[in-house]
């Protein structure tokens, strides 16, 4: 699996959270659900490993992020609404930093789930357009797709959603490093 390295990269790890040898091959992501078609018979196992990986990232753990779907170059990560994530106490609206952390993490997971099997990734650039405030009290989730990948750069698009799937909270496009 992969986890965030010392320099903000997501690096290859085994299921126990230990760094793998450089020559080792990290399991590739695949799954069912909205994030893409199932890849192979062990998609449930890969989703479980992705969830374990996310628990190794301190900010993802602190924010309560959970991988809900994983496919070829696609990921979905969800978070529960919590009062400590509110940016404006008068309205109960989530802080924009919570939304950006969720979208950035989901984009990185989509890169790591690409069929080419990157060993690590880091954000180069992430543009987020906030479309509206998330509805107070509603959980939020991000969906990301790695739509193009070169030898060293992956291009990703994402959206953040609350219960209104047809009306995104935010959209994002980004570029991420790819280390093989």
C-alpha positions in Angstrom: 0.0 0.0 0.0 1.1 3.6 0.1 1.3 6.3 2.7 2.5 9.8 2.9 6.3 10.0 3.2 8.4 12.5 5.0 8.2 15.0 2.2 4.5 14.9 1.5 4.8 12.1 -1.0 2.6 9.0 -0.9 5.1 6.1 -0.9 4.8 2.3 -1.3 4.2 0.5 1.9 3.1 -3.0 2.8 -0.2 -3.7 4.5 1.3 -3.3 8.0 2.5 0.2 7.2 6.2 -0.7 6.8 8.1 0.8 3.9 8.8 -1.7 1.1 12.1 -2.4 -0.5 12.7 -0.3 -3.7 12.6 -3.5 -5.7 9.3 -4.7 -4.3 6.1 -4.4 -6.3 3.3 -2.6 -4.4 -0.2 -4.0 -4.9 -2.2 -2.1 -7.5 -5.6 -0.6 -6.5 -8.9 -1.7 -8.0 -12.4 -2.0 -6.7 -16.0 -1.7 -7.3 -18.4 1.1 -6.8 -18.6 4.6 -8.2 -14.9 4.9 -8.5 -14.6 2.5 -11.4 -14.8 -1.1 -12.6 -13.6 -3.9 -10.5 -10.1 -5.1 -11.3 -9.5 -8.7 -10.5 -11.1 -11.0 -8.0 -9.5 -9.4 -4.9 -11.0 -5.9 -5.2 -12.4 -6.1 -1.7 -8.9 -6.9 -0.4 -7.4 -3.9 -2.3 -10.1 -1.6 -0.9 -9.3 -2.9 2.6 -5.5 -2.2 2.0 -6.3 1.3 0.8 -8.3 2.0 4.0 -5.3 0.8 6.0 -3.0 3.0 4.0 -5.2 6.1 4.7 -5.0 5.4 8.4 -1.2 5.8 8.2 -1.5 9.4 7.0 -1.8 11.6 10.1 -4.0 14.4 8.7 -6.3 11.9 7.0 -6.6 10.0 10.3 -7.2 13.2 12.3 -9.9 14.3 9.8 -11.5 10.8 9.8 -11.1 10.2 6.1 -12.3 6.8 4.9 -11.8 5.3 1.4 -15.3 4.3 0.2 -14.4 3.3 -3.4 -11.3 2.6 -5.4 -10.8 1.7 -9.0 -8.4 2.0 -11.9 -7.2 5.6 -11.5 -10.2 6.5 -9.4 -10.9 7.0 -5.8 -13.6 8.2 -3.4 -12.9 9.3 0.1 -15.6 10.4 2.6 -15.6 12.3 5.9 -18.2 12.8 8.6 -19.2 16.3 9.5 -17.9 17.3 12.9 -18.3 20.6 14.8 -14.5 21.1 15.0 -14.3 21.3 11.2 -16.7 24.3 11.0 -15.2 27.5 9.6 -18.0 29.8 10.6 -19.8 28.9 13.9 -22.8 31.1 13.0 -23.6 29.0 9.9 -22.1 25.6 10.7 -20.4 25.6 7.3 -17.2 23.4 6.9 -13.9 25.3 6.7 -12.5 25.4 3.2 -9.2 23.8 4.4 -11.1 20.7 5.3 -12.5 20.4 1.8 -9.1 21.1 0.2 -7.4 18.5 2.4 -10.0 15.9 1.4 -9.8 16.7 -2.3 -5.9 16.7 -2.3 -5.8 13.3 -0.5 -8.4 11.8 -2.8 -6.5 13.0 -5.9 -3.3 11.4 -4.6 -5.2 8.2 -4.0 -6.5 8.2 -7.6 -3.0 8.6 -8.9 -1.7 5.7 -6.7 -4.7 3.6 -8.0 -3.6 4.1 -11.7 -3.0 0.9 -13.6 0.6 1.9 -14.3 1.4 1.3 -10.6 3.2 4.5 -9.5 5.4 4.0 -6.4 4.8 7.4 -5.0 3.2 10.8 -5.7 3.1 14.3 -4.4 1.0 17.3 -5.3 2.6 19.7 -7.8 -0.4 21.9 -8.3 -4.0 21.8 -7.2 -6.6 24.3 -8.3 -9.8 24.2 -6.3 -12.9 26.1 -7.3 -15.4 26.4 -4.5 -18.9 26.4 -6.0 -21.0 26.7 -2.8 -20.8 26.0 0.9 -21.3 22.5 2.0 -24.6 22.0 3.8 -24.1 22.3 7.6 -24.3 18.9 9.3 -23.9 16.8 6.2 -21.0 14.5 5.6 -18.8 15.3 2.6 -16.9 13.1 0.1 -14.5 13.6 -2.7 -14.3 11.7 -6.0 -11.2 11.9 -8.1 -10.1 10.5 -11.4 -6.5 10.3 -12.8 -7.4 11.0 -16.4 -3.9 11.3 -18.0 -0.5 10.1 -16.8 2.9 10.6 -18.4 6.2 9.2 -17.3 6.5 11.7 -14.5 3.3 13.7 -14.1 -0.3 12.6 -13.5 -3.3 14.9 -14.2 -6.3 14.6 -12.0 -9.8 16.1 -11.7 -12.1 15.8 -8.6 -15.3 17.0 -7.1 -16.4 17.4 -3.4 -20.0 16.5 -2.7 -22.4 16.5 0.2 -25.9 14.9 -0.1 -26.7 16.9 -3.3 -24.7 14.9 -5.9 -25.9 17.2 -8.8 -24.5 20.3 -7.2 -20.8 20.0 -6.2 -19.4 21.9 -3.2 -16.1 22.3 -5.1 -14.3 21.0 -8.2 -10.5 20.6 -8.6 -7.9 19.9 -11.2 -4.4 19.1 -10.4 -1.0 17.8 -11.4 0.9 15.3 -9.3 4.4 13.8 -9.5 4.7 10.1 -10.5 7.6 8.1 -9.3 8.0 4.6 -10.7 
